[in-house]
Every structure is written in structure tokens, then in C-alpha cells.
Amino acid sequence: MLVDSSRIKDTSYLFSQTPPNFVKENYYLDSLQMKVDADWPFRPNRKWIEEEKEAGTELYEPMEVVIQTVKNDKGEAVSDDWYRLVFKDCRRQNKVGYRYRFSYEFDPTEPDCKKNIWIGLNQTTMEPTSSQVVCRCNGSIGSIYVDENGQTSYHYEPVIQPSKLSSPMFDYSEVAIDPDGSMMLIAQYNKYTKQYYINERFIIGTDRVYKINNIMKADSRTTFDPEDVGIIRIYLAYDQTGKLDNFETRIAYNGHEDEPNPETGDDGEYTFTIAEPGAIPDTIPSDGLVFEPLVYKNGLPTEAEISCSISLEGYGSDMVSIDDYCELTDNDDGTFTLGRKMIDNQLKVVVSCIATIEGQPEMMLEFKVSLRPF
């Protein structure tokens, strides 16, 4: 296209008329990013936080943001349970369900249990954005997670219990908890929450058990992709406690069987899993974790050559040696013992097991445990 600039005194006028979405790398976006970069060192409330790499991985990377208060339509601050995170990259696209972790002071060595988890609850797809509103997870729910290899482990999912926090004082919300004992929780949609089902029971708080009566997975981040879900809403009702509910581990009884299903299908079907313990704890006990990987054929144990190895995962894992933190011992009776040498609040131990059976492809499984105090 030819543009007649003979009557325009200042040719920079043409740049100012460039539509923001004309091309990805355009004058408008470049100028905006240059202004943000120049102003960034002088922005107040700059803080270091941690951002989850992918949904459900629980692996976080440090990043610097500006933290601002969230205000309602009247210009009043909502509460300290809501914040707006402003990012340095103005081209960054934030989506619902992004999860962040931070506390009063940024300290990578601080125990994870001391840090609050925050979930992003808004997004925009109309223009480049450098901010997102996040809400603090004010609780967690424990469940037994079953991976693709049939291995079970304890998992504790951070959740938001919505409440009307519209002022510095706590306002009791009839929406969050009503006299009938019903409750609604918001959680990130990931591999753990995918397995939640109707009538599953959870221990919430210190002495109460709730049962799911509905799960909403309709909060899609894109209009025509029902699988691109960022968050889910879980509706629960108060349920009576039972003798098998474990309030020490905060895992409610849901009829989970530790033994494998004897009916596995066609003849010759193999299953590789951890037979003992029934559920892997989230951290290594002080006297060590004894586990027994077994291969089942049609629900019955079968002979297999099994080997196990360990590695570290988490912030700074590439700069330390696994031998300084833990050791793996083969007990020569089919069991292995994972012992902890050093406590660490950030690193996790990844235990990888390989089973070999003649005439069959290799089977692999892995589980993760932390190095935090038991």
C-alpha cells in the first residue's frame, strides 16, 4: 500500500496510527515493552514469587512481579486474600488456573508448607496483558491418587473456599457454608483433580468429613474447547465420620483396596505396581521407607527382574549429589529401603523402578517423596 506523506510534516505520525494488532512485532508493543523495562526498577511492591511450570506438576520457578491490591467497584480494597500480579513481560498471556506460591519473605529454602498457594482466576485474550488477579488457597483436601501404573499415593490439593471477604473484617458467608453443611471449593484442573468423582469423601478442617455431590468442569479457557479447563468447582455436603477415616493423615475412607484387582482381563495381562505400602507417604519416614515393587499377571504375583534407582527433583537439584541426601538399599527379599540422610524443604526424591520379564517389553513406574521432616 502506498501512503502519501508529502503533506505530513512529522512522519512519526504514521507510526502512531499503526493498529496495536497489525503485526505481532510492531511499534506499539515494542514501545510499551521499552517503557515497562525502563520503569520496572522504580516500581513499588516488587516481590519475588514462584510460578508453577505446568498444571499439577508442583514444580515452581522463581520470578519477579509487582503485587497490587484488588479493589471493588467502589474503589475499596477487597482483602489480602486477593492480589493482582503485574508481570514484566507485556506480551505474556495469562490463563485461568495458573498457580503461584509465595509467602511474606521470598526464601527458596523455606518449607513448602509455610508458603501459600494462589490460583489465577481471570484472563484476557483480546490484548497483551501483564497482570492477573489471584486468590489465596485457604485450605487443602487429601485423597489417594492412582497413577497410570496403578500405583497409589497420598496427595493434598490446595483449594479455595470462597467467602465474602469484602473488608478487613471477616464476613461470614452463607454462600460458602450454609446451615445444612454444604460447601463449594475451587481447585486447579490437573491430573489429580481429574480423578475426583461423585460421592468421594474428603476430610476438611480438623474433624469434619464432606462428600462430593457435584463437580463442575465447565470453566473452559477457550469457548470451543471443552477439554481446556483451568479450574473446577467442587460441591460437597456434610457427611458423618467413620472409624476408617484417618484424621492423622487427613485421608477419608472411600473403599480403597490396597490389594490389586484379581480380575484384570485377558490372559497374559501384566500390572507393575508397588505392593507395599498400600499408599506412598508424601515424605520419607525417619526410619526409612520400605517398599516392594511387584509384577502381577492376572492379579497374581509373577517372577520378574526388578531394579530401582533414585534421583533428585526441584529447585537446585542439578547442583547437588543424590548421595548426600538419601540412599537406596536392596534388601534381597524383593523389598527396597529408601533412607534419608539430610532434611531439605525444597527437593524431592524420584524413585524409578524397572521390571523385566522375558518376552515382554520393559515396564516402568516411579513415585516421588519429599525430604521434609516426617
Steps between C-alpha positions, in 0.01 A plus 500: 500500500633849406466779755519864398722661764572822310250697710605350831762707675599239759521144357477353851129575468477188284635284782241627743226385261627140492229275649623315810411163345631580148799268540641321801827692500379854456586846620223511759605182681871576476449848645282363777758236596780759495301721737431208736869401501607857577244546779534155655790574742301790643169312546392463864404165652731294282515148644648164408250217475493150353293391200400142426651370176202289395165427660525237770879450483561685829833618356550875535738754348587838659393821327467868592162675493330810635227423754199733516178501701169412332219755528126468452271729300500753783877525499535314830765232553338157495729316744850363536375166367483660156795654313583619152833376365660732243759334275794657323428336162210693348450228236439236764168319464355397836230235523258391766649231722861622510636424848754703699672456836631769731513612863598812692873464424629330186720212615554197272613297804180568692279190545228471236241464774582855616419652161154589380374374166316750278288423192442739208129559445487735200645532151476706184542393139421837341831676557846449647480491875752522776278439804278237655272492804580212736321363806659324795428132560368498856501122542590162352331163454675164516428201277660181368636553149533208259752553218505338155688199641241437770729631776324680785633791704370774728435837339392828659338747259491875584146637466316831532197512726317811376390741768383861505822673599403854408665687785783462752249322725398141420139483382319171547382376164178306463615416146821325607353303794126480562316362804443167320876444483550535123820648361649604165874479426706628205805302389742489208410249230789253486578129500403472866167682491409312181453190715249655739157338473147533637462370858876517567561598863753756629613615842475880514624684804585302812194286568253518212436272204332618180376306197495623140153536351598690183808601301496781244770474233342755268732797567672469165780744415397497133146511367503194276748270680325325791823319593694824562379538858690724741308456826222276629230564758433225752168493688495301823256415778571419863538126566531294817842382610599133506748283687715458188540875443865585574510845659875474556575487127177690415397226254133400514400140435358441153508122478855502364654154478876462530495158333491484118185398325508122437296545182734684263356393165649292224750223563859623508430855627778639721480773763804662663430675830625558854345228717623639831421747643146534375543877456832681468539772768581854389835500684761244612445368855784549748573126505490471120238407242476127426319424175444189288450531124323199350381382161157339486368274227122475504501627858761252629869577574741376235878475469678806360839666517451833673753780543454841664689830482460843661550859388428850631242746369431859591666838539883455496489123444754524218761650734504230771566126523228247577742308723514793744126493561381140490593141421320203347565149634401171338389269782536183283148389592314693232480815708702823492570754774525871424687675781534872557840649591411868493184709538410743220182699458519545122643185342306186418631147447384327181504120532502325160434126474548277194361146468628256237317182399624273225301550183332816631587869455652682796256640752579819691346688790613781726387686809618810682557574868627816665795545734302701753478385865250214538 
